[in-house]
Amino acid sequence: MTKNLKVAIVILNWNGVNYLRKFIPSVVSSVWPNLEIVIGDNGSTDDSISFIKTNYPTVKVILNDKNYGFTGGYNRILAQVEADYYILLNSDVEVNPNWIAPVINLMETDPLIAVAAPKIKSFTDQHYFEHAGAAGGFIDALGYPFCRGRMFFEIEKDNGQYQQQDEIFWASGAAMFIKKHCWDLAKGFNEGFFAHMEEIDLCWRLKNSGYKVMYCPQSEVLHMGGGTLNVENPFKTYLNFRNNLLLLKNNLPFWRATFVIFIRFFLDLMALFRFLSEGKRKDAWAVSRAHQYFIRHLFSKEPVNTQLINNNSAKKGIYNGSIVWEFFVKKKSHFTDLDSAKFL
């Protein structure tokens, strides 16, 4: 019965013809009986679409009239795709032929599993995890996201230490499996995020509704990373700081959000001064702009989840402590260094 499920791999593209040339061959080799591959184009001006239509005529192409960002782009494309499962896949990801079945089989074991992530390793050094997702996403009590296999800039080597299927807090948008009815329930991504942390927001909203997010190490993909905005881009700095505050505002109960955001403003200001001390004035200004945006939109309506079910799944994957303190003060650089008793 599982084999009859329709799966759609959906790649959002914006001027990514070089990535498509390099990585689409592995995607079209994916094995699944009822599989559709979709390129959703976000108003590209390069020859991405002509390349696909000429070389991969079986791949479906859906066009947006302009660049709506990661969030708006996917929302518009997936509204035109019918499937039981969506796989949101970055254009700079290489897959192996049998990467789909382990994840779908896992998700079919429990109707409460809404989202799942494969193991994400580095394309450039395949012995190591990749920054965006690694072996599953988590979050600390102050809203700082981190991964098993990646804490801040410290990337772990994959020595088979994270080979257990288990529940996590968020799945990376670089390679995210999601049941269509759960996507529809959540009404897709929050378009206000534009890009960055929108997948954490989506997973959190689903968890607040009682659903689970899982990690499946039996499936591995290789991610190049940095294809849209590199680490040094001040716009990425702006989005990360702004969206992290929106994430907390939208998903935590009011008084908890008020307390955490107050602390985060102080910590963000410390980051701003650090950027200034390092001569990164554009990054410092990006933090300030993020705070200004958040304050201006403090009382704006967002697609928040109002159910806030108090169950184990809603809290699973939260580290009841500070990753900043653990990493920078106590020098704990690996996920396995953390106190397991502090995970909810």
C-alpha positions as CSV (number, residue, x, y, z in Angstrom):
1,M,0.0,0.0,0.0
2,T,2.9,2.4,0.8
3,K,4.2,2.0,-2.7
4,N,0.9,3.4,-4.1
5,L,1.4,6.7,-2.3
6,K,2.3,9.5,-4.7
7,V,5.4,11.4,-3.8
8,A,6.4,14.8,-5.3
9,I,10.0,16.0,-5.2
10,V,9.7,19.8,-5.5
11,I,12.8,21.9,-6.1
12,L,12.4,25.7,-5.8
13,N,14.7,27.3,-8.3
14,W,15.9,30.9,-8.8
15,N,18.7,31.4,-11.4
16,G,20.2,28.1,-10.4
17,V,21.0,26.6,-13.7
18,N,24.5,25.6,-12.6
19,Y,23.1,23.7,-9.6
20,L,20.5,22.0,-11.8
21,R,23.2,20.9,-14.2
22,K,25.2,19.4,-11.4
23,F,22.5,17.9,-9.1
24,I,19.3,17.2,-11.1
25,P,20.8,13.9,-12.6
26,S,20.8,12.3,-9.2
27,V,17.3,13.5,-8.4
28,V,15.8,12.0,-11.6
29,S,17.5,8.7,-10.7
30,S,15.4,8.6,-7.5
31,V,13.5,5.3,-7.1
32,W,9.8,5.4,-6.1
33,P,6.9,3.7,-8.0
34,N,4.6,6.8,-8.0
35,L,7.0,9.7,-8.2
36,E,6.7,13.2,-9.8
37,I,9.6,15.6,-10.0
38,V,8.7,19.3,-10.1
39,I,10.9,22.4,-10.7
40,G,9.1,25.4,-9.3
41,D,10.7,28.5,-10.7
42,N,10.8,31.7,-8.8
43,G,11.0,34.1,-11.8
44,S,14.5,33.1,-13.0
45,T,16.3,35.2,-15.6
46,D,18.9,32.6,-16.5
47,D,18.3,29.6,-18.8
48,S,17.2,27.3,-16.0
49,I,13.9,26.4,-17.5
50,S,15.1,25.9,-21.1
51,F,17.8,23.6,-19.7
52,I,15.2,21.5,-17.9
53,K,12.7,21.4,-20.7
54,T,15.4,20.4,-23.2
55,N,17.3,17.8,-21.1
56,Y,14.6,16.5,-18.7
57,P,11.3,16.7,-20.5
58,T,9.6,14.3,-17.9
59,V,10.3,16.9,-15.1
60,K,7.3,19.1,-14.5
61,V,7.9,22.8,-14.6
62,I,5.7,25.3,-12.7
63,L,6.4,29.0,-13.1
64,N,6.0,31.9,-10.6
65,D,5.8,35.3,-12.1
66,K,8.6,36.7,-9.8
67,N,10.8,35.8,-6.9
68,Y,8.5,35.3,-3.8
69,G,11.4,34.1,-1.6
70,F,11.7,30.6,-0.3
71,T,8.4,30.8,1.6
72,G,6.1,32.5,-0.9
73,G,7.7,30.6,-3.7
74,Y,7.0,27.2,-2.2
75,N,3.5,28.2,-1.1
76,R,2.5,29.1,-4.6
77,I,4.2,26.1,-6.3
78,L,2.8,23.5,-3.9
79,A,-0.7,24.8,-4.3
80,Q,-0.4,23.4,-7.8
81,V,1.0,20.0,-6.9
82,E,-1.1,17.0,-6.0
83,A,0.6,14.2,-4.0
84,D,0.4,12.3,-0.7
85,Y,3.8,13.4,0.3
86,Y,5.9,16.5,-0.6
87,I,9.7,16.4,-0.6
88,L,11.0,20.0,-0.5
89,L,14.6,19.7,-1.9
90,N,17.2,22.4,-2.4
91,S,18.7,22.6,-5.9
92,D,22.2,22.0,-4.4
93,V,21.4,18.6,-3.0
94,E,22.7,15.2,-4.3
95,V,20.7,12.1,-3.5
96,N,21.1,8.4,-4.0
97,P,18.5,6.3,-5.9
98,N,16.9,4.7,-2.8
99,W,16.8,7.7,-0.5
100,I,13.0,8.0,-0.5
101,A,11.6,4.7,0.8
102,P,13.2,4.7,4.3
103,V,11.7,8.0,5.2
104,I,8.2,7.3,3.7
105,N,8.1,3.9,5.5
106,L,9.0,5.6,8.8
107,M,6.3,8.3,8.4
108,E,3.7,5.7,7.5
109,T,4.2,3.9,10.9
110,D,2.5,6.7,12.8
111,P,-0.3,9.1,11.6
112,L,1.0,11.8,14.0
113,I,4.3,12.0,12.1
114,A,3.9,15.1,9.9
115,V,7.5,15.9,8.9
116,A,10.7,13.9,8.6
117,A,14.3,14.6,7.7
118,P,17.1,12.4,6.3
119,K,20.7,12.7,7.4
120,I,22.2,15.7,5.7
121,K,26.0,15.5,5.0
122,S,28.4,17.8,3.3
123,F,28.8,17.5,-0.4
124,T,32.3,19.0,-0.3
125,D,33.5,16.7,2.5
126,Q,31.3,13.6,2.7
127,H,32.8,12.4,6.0
128,Y,31.1,15.4,7.8
129,F,27.6,16.6,8.5
130,E,26.3,19.7,6.8
131,H,25.4,22.9,8.6
132,A,21.8,23.0,7.4
133,G,20.1,20.1,9.1
134,A,22.9,17.6,9.9
135,A,21.3,14.8,12.0
136,G,18.1,16.6,13.0
137,G,17.2,20.0,14.3
138,F,16.8,21.1,18.0
139,I,16.2,24.3,19.8
140,D,17.2,25.6,23.3
141,A,15.1,27.4,25.9
142,L,16.0,30.8,24.5
143,G,15.1,29.9,20.9
144,Y,18.5,29.3,19.5
145,P,18.3,26.5,16.9
146,F,21.1,23.9,16.6
147,C,21.6,20.5,15.1
148,R,22.8,17.1,16.2
149,G,26.1,17.1,14.5
150,R,26.3,20.9,14.2
151,M,26.5,23.5,17.0
152,F,27.0,27.1,15.8
153,F,30.1,26.8,13.5
154,E,31.3,23.5,14.8
155,I,30.6,20.7,12.4
156,E,31.0,17.0,13.5
157,K,32.4,14.1,11.6
158,D,29.9,11.4,11.0
159,N,31.2,8.4,12.8
160,G,27.8,6.7,13.0
161,Q,27.0,8.3,16.3
162,Y,23.5,9.4,15.3
163,Q,22.1,6.3,13.7
164,Q,18.8,6.0,15.7
165,Q,15.4,7.0,14.3
166,D,13.9,9.4,16.8
167,E,11.9,12.5,17.3
168,I,13.5,15.9,16.7
169,F,12.3,19.5,16.9
170,W,12.7,20.6,13.3
171,A,13.7,19.3,9.8
172,S,15.8,21.3,7.4
173,G,14.1,22.9,4.4
174,A,17.1,21.6,2.3
175,A,15.5,18.2,2.3
176,M,12.1,18.0,4.1
177,F,9.5,15.3,3.8
178,I,6.0,16.4,4.7
179,K,2.5,14.9,4.4
180,K,0.4,17.0,2.1
181,H,-2.5,17.1,4.5
182,C,-0.2,18.5,7.2
183,W,1.2,21.1,4.8
184,D,-2.4,22.1,4.1
185,L,-3.3,22.1,7.8
186,A,-0.4,24.5,8.6
187,K,-1.2,26.6,5.5
188,G,2.3,26.2,4.4
189,F,5.2,28.5,5.3
190,N,4.7,31.9,7.0
191,E,5.5,34.2,4.0
192,G,6.6,36.9,6.4
193,F,9.8,35.0,7.0
194,F,10.8,35.2,3.3
195,A,13.8,32.8,3.9
196,H,15.6,31.2,6.9
197,M,14.0,29.6,9.9
198,E,10.6,29.2,8.1
199,E,11.0,25.4,8.3
200,I,11.5,25.7,12.1
201,D,8.3,27.8,12.3
202,L,6.4,25.3,10.2
203,C,7.5,22.3,12.3
204,W,6.8,24.2,15.6
205,R,3.3,25.0,14.5
206,L,2.6,21.4,13.6
207,K,4.1,20.2,16.9
208,N,1.9,22.7,18.7
209,S,-1.0,20.9,17.0
210,G,0.1,17.5,18.4
211,Y,2.2,16.2,15.4
212,K,5.7,14.8,15.4
213,V,8.9,15.6,13.5
214,M,11.2,12.7,12.9
215,Y,14.8,12.0,11.9
216,C,15.6,9.0,9.6
217,P,19.3,8.2,9.4
218,Q,18.7,5.3,6.9
219,S,18.3,8.0,4.3
220,E,21.3,10.3,3.5
221,V,21.7,13.3,1.2
222,L,24.6,15.5,0.4
223,H,24.1,19.3,0.6
224,M,26.5,21.8,-0.9
225,G,25.0,24.7,1.1
226,G,25.2,28.5,0.8
227,G,23.6,28.5,-2.6
228,T,21.2,31.4,-1.9
229,L,22.8,33.5,0.7
230,N,26.3,32.8,2.0
231,V,27.2,33.1,5.7
232,E,28.8,36.5,5.3
233,N,25.8,38.1,3.7
234,P,24.4,40.9,5.9
235,F,20.9,40.2,4.5
236,K,21.2,36.7,5.9
237,T,22.2,38.1,9.2
238,Y,19.1,40.4,9.2
239,L,16.8,37.5,8.3
240,N,18.3,35.2,11.0
241,F,17.9,37.7,13.8
242,R,14.5,39.0,12.7
243,N,13.0,35.6,11.9
244,N,14.2,34.1,15.2
245,L,12.3,36.8,17.1
246,L,9.2,36.1,14.9
247,L,9.6,32.4,15.6
248,L,9.4,33.0,19.4
249,K,6.5,35.5,19.2
250,N,4.4,33.2,17.0
251,N,4.9,29.9,18.7
252,L,5.4,30.4,22.5
253,P,2.6,31.2,24.9
254,F,2.4,35.0,25.4
255,W,4.1,35.4,28.8
256,R,6.8,32.9,28.0
257,A,7.4,34.7,24.7
258,T,7.6,38.0,26.5
259,F,10.2,36.7,28.9
260,V,12.4,35.0,26.3
261,I,12.3,37.8,23.8
262,F,13.4,40.3,26.5
263,I,16.5,38.1,27.2
264,R,17.1,37.7,23.4
265,F,17.1,41.4,22.8
266,F,19.9,41.8,25.4
267,L,21.9,38.9,23.8
268,D,21.3,40.2,20.3
269,L,22.7,43.6,21.4
270,M,25.8,41.7,22.6
271,A,26.1,40.2,19.1
272,L,25.7,43.6,17.6
273,F,28.6,45.0,19.6
274,R,30.7,41.9,18.7
275,F,30.1,42.6,15.0
276,L,31.2,46.2,15.6
277,S,34.4,45.1,17.3
278,E,35.2,42.8,14.4
279,G,34.6,45.6,11.9
280,K,31.5,44.1,10.5
281,R,29.4,47.2,10.5
282,K,26.9,45.9,7.9
283,D,26.1,42.9,10.1
284,A,25.7,45.1,13.2
285,W,23.3,47.3,11.2
286,A,21.5,44.2,10.1
287,V,20.8,43.2,13.8
288,S,19.5,46.7,14.5
289,R,17.2,46.6,11.5
290,A,15.9,43.2,12.6
291,H,15.0,44.7,16.0
292,Q,13.4,47.7,14.4
293,Y,11.3,45.5,12.1
294,F,10.2,43.3,15.0
295,I,9.1,46.3,17.2
296,R,7.2,47.9,14.3
297,H,5.4,44.6,13.7
298,L,5.0,43.6,17.3
299,F,1.2,43.6,17.2
300,S,0.7,42.6,13.6
301,K,-1.4,39.5,12.9
302,E,0.7,36.4,12.1
303,P,-0.5,32.9,11.2
304,V,0.2,31.6,14.7
305,N,-1.1,28.4,16.1
306,T,-3.6,28.9,18.8
307,Q,-4.0,25.3,19.9
308,L,-0.8,25.0,21.9
309,I,-1.4,21.4,22.9
310,N,0.6,20.6,26.0
311,N,1.9,17.2,25.1
312,N,5.3,15.5,24.8
313,S,5.6,16.0,21.1
314,A,5.2,19.8,21.4
315,K,8.2,19.9,23.6
316,K,10.3,17.1,22.2
317,G,13.6,18.4,20.9
318,I,13.8,21.4,23.2
319,Y,17.0,21.7,25.3
320,N,16.1,23.2,28.6
321,G,19.2,25.3,28.9
322,S,21.3,27.8,26.9
323,I,23.4,26.6,24.0
324,V,25.2,29.9,24.0
325,W,26.3,29.2,27.5
326,E,27.2,25.6,26.9
327,F,29.2,26.3,23.7
328,F,31.0,29.6,24.4
329,V,31.4,29.4,28.1
330,K,31.6,25.7,29.0
331,K,33.2,24.9,25.6
332,K,30.8,22.0,24.8
333,S,31.1,21.8,21.0
334,H,29.4,18.5,20.3
335,F,25.8,17.5,20.7
336,T,26.9,14.5,22.8
337,D,28.6,16.8,25.3
338,L,25.2,18.3,26.3
339,D,23.4,17.1,29.4
340,S,20.8,14.6,28.1
341,A,18.6,15.2,31.2
342,K,18.0,18.7,30.0
343,F,16.2,17.6,26.8
344,L,12.4,17.7,27.2
